């Protein structure tokens, strides 16, 4: 019986040895996949009252990691690069929308100083948040190989604090824009006619509009909604575990990242229309004044209302 036990134990002992006969330290190690299948949620004992700190591995954490490291990288890149490609294609096909009647040499005030301040406060803070936020998503892929671990660590730390503090300026600007331009962005009957005329992109048809056309109204409402969503989710991330748990924090991050990517895509289109896409549009927010012919062609109803108001007032809006 002793001899039989020795021969039976020989194959088992061989599994503990490497091919060269040396002890194999990995022979008794359970693979990570097997371990996670047997125990998808792993906790340990801790001395502090915070129970969530005892969770070492949990299934939703792996789902979140896959989202952050795989889905967000590919999805975000496809959305942003796709937006840039479509805008480039639009510029090549349609080109820049010129003022059909040419510049008149006279201007009319479209935005007063406080309106422009609110816009630029929101716009500049948004651009800072977009750049610093994309470092979280794409920094390890694009920036780390170029500047190295130490440089990337310093840049990321600066980006993190900048992102956190500038977010408050963005929320203030968003609230101001939401209040100042609310009335002018309500739906109107003229919006239907604007769509029927091709939104101004068909040169043979004039698209009537008030102070803001339907396209600008959609940008306004989508921006306010997306801005509010990223603000709320951002505050949850900025002040973690105030009435939230680990799962809530993971959901907040997913919502923040997805909405931010779509928001950046929307603003890229907005920037394109306001700069390369349309002649005279940038001047509205740069100086506050636009050419009379530009106002007549793109916002004729608003232009007519301003002229009527100017006739009833001693001070004229035109120069």
Residue pairs with C-beta under 8 A, 6 or more apart in sequence:
15 24
15 27
16 23
16 24
16 27
16 28
17 23
17 24
17 27
18 24
30 38
36 57
36 62
40 57
40 58
40 59
41 55
41 57
41 58
41 59
42 55
42 56
42 57
42 58
43 54
43 55
43 56
44 54
44 56
45 54
46 53
46 54
52 241
52 245
52 246
55 246
58 246
60 246
60 247
60 250
61 246
61 250
64 250
64 253
64 254
67 254
68 137
68 253
68 257
72 137
72 257
72 258
72 261
73 137
73 138
73 141
75 258
75 261
76 134
76 137
76 138
76 257
76 261
77 138
79 261
79 262
79 265
80 261
80 264
80 265
80 268
83 265
83 268
83 269
84 268
87 268
87 269
87 272
90 272
90 277
91 272
91 276
91 277
94 201
96 276
96 277
96 278
96 279
97 200
97 201
97 277
97 278
97 279
98 279
99 279
99 280
99 291
99 293
99 294
99 297
100 203
100 293
100 297
101 293
101 296
101 297
102 293
103 280
103 291
103 293
103 294
104 291
104 292
104 293
105 291
106 291
106 292
106 318
106 319
107 289
107 290
107 291
107 292
107 318
107 319
108 289
108 290
108 292
108 295
108 303
108 306
108 317
108 318
109 288
109 289
109 317
110 284
110 288
110 289
110 290
110 295
111 119
111 284
111 285
111 288
112 288
113 288
114 180
115 180
115 181
115 288
116 285
116 288
118 173
118 176
118 177
118 180
119 173
119 177
119 285
120 285
121 169
121 172
121 173
121 176
122 170
122 173
122 174
122 176
122 177
122 227
123 173
125 166
125 167
125 169
125 170
125 173
126 170
126 267
128 162
128 163
128 166
129 163
129 166
129 167
129 170
130 260
130 264
130 267
131 159
132 159
132 160
132 162
132 163
132 166
133 163
133 260
134 264
135 143
135 155
135 156
135 159
136 156
136 159
137 257
139 152
139 155
139 156
139 159
140 152
143 152
143 155
144 152
147 155
164 238
167 231
167 234
167 238
170 227
170 231
171 227
171 231
174 223
174 224
174 227
174 228
174 231
177 220
177 223
177 224
178 224
181 212
181 220
184 210
184 211
184 212
185 212
185 216
185 217
185 220
185 221
187 217
188 210
190 208
190 209
190 210
190 301
191 209
191 213
191 214
191 217
193 207
193 208
194 200
194 207
194 208
194 209
194 213
194 214
195 214
197 205
197 206
197 207
197 208
198 205
198 207
199 207
199 213
199 214
199 215
200 206
200 207
200 209
200 213
200 297
200 298
206 297
206 300
207 213
207 298
208 300
208 301
209 298
209 299
209 300
209 301
209 302
210 299
210 301
210 302
210 305
211 299
211 302
212 220
212 299
213 298
213 299
215 273
219 266
219 269
219 270
222 266
223 263
223 266
223 267
223 270
226 259
226 262
226 263
226 266
227 263
229 255
229 259
230 256
230 259
230 260
230 263
233 252
233 253
233 255
233 256
233 259
234 256
236 244
236 248
236 249
236 252
237 249
237 252
237 253
237 256
240 249
241 249
244 252
273 281
274 281
274 282
274 285
275 281
275 282
278 298
279 294
280 290
280 291
280 294
281 294
283 289
283 290
283 291
284 290
289 319
292 303
292 318
295 302
295 303
295 306
296 303
306 317
309 317
310 316
310 317
310 318
